[in-house]
Amino acid sequence: MKQSHIFAGATIVAGAIALGSVLVSAMEQSLPLTEDIDVVVIDEPVEGAVAPRYDYVKLRQKITYGRATLADARRAMSDPDGVSLSNTIHALYTMRQHRGVVHLLDGMWAIDEAKYPELSWDLISRPPARIALASTLNRIRIIRTDAYLAYIRAHKHDEREFNRAQVAVSLGFNGHLDDLPYLKAMADGDNRYVVQSAVTGLSLFGGKRARNVLIELAEKYQGTSRGRLMTDMLRQAYRWPPPKPVPATTEEGRDNA
């Protein structure tokens, strides 16, 4: 994996909280958002290729901000970059009310290449994109999600850091207390990228237990970049520490004002 991809992906931390738990990259956040984002074909498809190449950043913007069509979603799933594709699959949660998009996600899980021949099947059929897919379907479905969770958890100790990072974010979205020790261990680990993703997961997790884990780790790493990241996530996700109460003004105080 290219180093630039690793650290570009790591900057999703703040975006995951600020945009309603949708993963977006820092690059996308810096782009101006216009009323209508055109999808640009970057170049002609190479000979023998099924899918043309689009501006996948703009496609993900449209999906993230609720301005995408089913055609946009299908185009986005032809992304040849595994990191970018994984983040866009997470973003498809914003289109969960669109029946066609849910059918698309189901088809991706079933590896229905005949129905959707233009997709990046070589990436969709394996992690990290398939972990993101399992996470998105798990969030959309209310029941019968065991297969998705089992797939996510099967990669908890994957040798590839981006796969472990996807697991951390996915388990944060899921918010099951059984996964809290894992997220704590990853946030307390040595791999910078996985640490940042695990902090994201703890921020998305919700509840006092996850908050207290972040508080404990923030104190442990106080004065470091990791500690500052945790403190920032505590403030954004849990509004911690709580604001200090404003002292009540007495009649005497008003008279002296």
C-alpha positions, 0 to 999 in steps of 0.5 A: 500500500502506498504510504500516501494512501495510509495517511490520507485515510488516517485523517478520516477521524474528524470527518467520521464524527462531523458528518454523521458517522460517514467516513470522508477523507481530508482531501474531500473536506477541503474541496468546495461543495457546489450545488451541483457536482458534475461527475467527470470522466477522467479518461477513456477506458483502457482497451479491454476494461469494463468500467470508465474512470470517473472522478471518484472524489466528486462521486463520494462527495455527492454520496456523502452529501445526499446528492447522488443517484443510483447511477452515481453509486454504481459508478463509484463502485468501479473505483480501482483504488481499494482505500477510496472504494472502502470509504465510499462503501461506508458513505453509501449508508447515507443512501440507505433509503434508496431501494436500488442502492440497498439492492446494489449492496446486496448484490455486491455481498452476493458477488453478483457480477452478472447483474453489475458487471462494471464494478471493481469486483477484484476489490469488492470480493476481498478486504478491505472493501468487503469489510466496509461492505459488511459494516454498511450492510450491518448498519442498514439491516436490523436483523440477520446480521450475524454473517456481516459481523462474523466477517468483520471480526474474522479480520480483527488480527489481519496482517494488513494494517488497513484491514485492521483499521477497517475492522476498528471503524466497523466495530465502532459503528456496530457499538457492541460492548464485546468489542470494546476491549479490542478497540481499546487494545488497538487504540493503545497499540503501536501502529499509528494508522490503526491507532487513529482508526481505533480512536475513531471507532471509540468515538463512534461507539457511543455510551459511557463505557467507550467514553471512559476508555477514551478518557483513560487513554487520553490521560495515559498519552497526555501531552502526545499527539495521540493524547491530543487526538483522543482529547479532541474526539472526546470533545467532539463525540462525547462533549467531554469534559462537560462545560462548566456551569455558569455561576448564578447571578444574585441580586447583589451581583446584578446591583454591583454590575 
